[in-house]
Amino acid sequence: MRVIDTDPAHFNTAAVAESDARRITLHEQVFNNLRERVLTGDLAPHQQLPSEACLMRAFGVSRVTVRQALKDLVAEGLIYSQQGKGSFVSAPRATYNLSALLGFHEAMQGKPFVATSRVCSSREVEASRETAAALHMKRGSSVLEVKRIRCLNARPVSVELSYFPLDVGNRIRGEDLTQDIFPLLETRGITLGRSRLWIEAQPCPAAFAADLSIRPGEPVLHMSRLTSSALERPVDYEHIYCRGDSYQYKVELRRHPY
């Protein structure tokens, strides 16, 4: 557990000066500075913030001002407090509503975290037996494989392997695949219908541990997702490996669904 540097020179004084120009309150200046450092990953998850006294000295503000800034950061979910211990940076968590078919960035809209994606590879491969069966293709058929790493606040939270039949994959070749593929497919004339999702906990495969900054064998949430078009044709089969401390799924269950 690390405590952040309280040297005033290491705080974003330019942002504070800009805030002064806009005449925002002192607690907003402190809030904006700390918020930016959390969102950029400068402050790591579970890292302890300096004491209120240290923040008072670093920013040249009162205790009331510091407490209001910390309260606002807690309300936004960026930090949490432990009585008698202090304040700590929250680990960013991706929350999905399972009642809607959304891509990663669509699901993160409105959340207090910075969501980014990195494309590791996009290549044509031979479909495995499982992938071919899921996509209703002959075993050994070629598919487009896309590997991406999803991040929140610059922290990797999941690795995704997506497989598309070539006639579907060809529609998105050369496109910016750091964005969500679902809306991209729809702009290319493929209307999506529904997805089937299988979720289980399992040890992280060695091939993906480094991508998630964890050790091989640590528990991850593994999801298999098969997405079909409105005409019931399978168009996207995915394996998603999620850090266990970074994903949360919500679903509403009814006693009498009909």
Secondary structure, 3 states (H helix, E strand, C coil): CCECCCCHHHCCHHHHHHHHHHCCCHHHHHHHHHHHHHHCCCCCCCCECCCHHHHHHHHCCCHHHHHHHHHHHHHCCCEEEECCCEEEECCCCEEEECCCCCCHHHHHCCCCCCEEEEEEEEEEEECCHHHHHHCCCCCCCEEEEEEEEEEECCEEEEEEEEEEEHHHHCCCCCCCCCCCHHHHHHHCCCCEEEEEEEEEEEECCHHHHHHHCCCCCCEEEEEEEEEEECCCCEEEEEEEEEECCCEEEECCCCCCCC
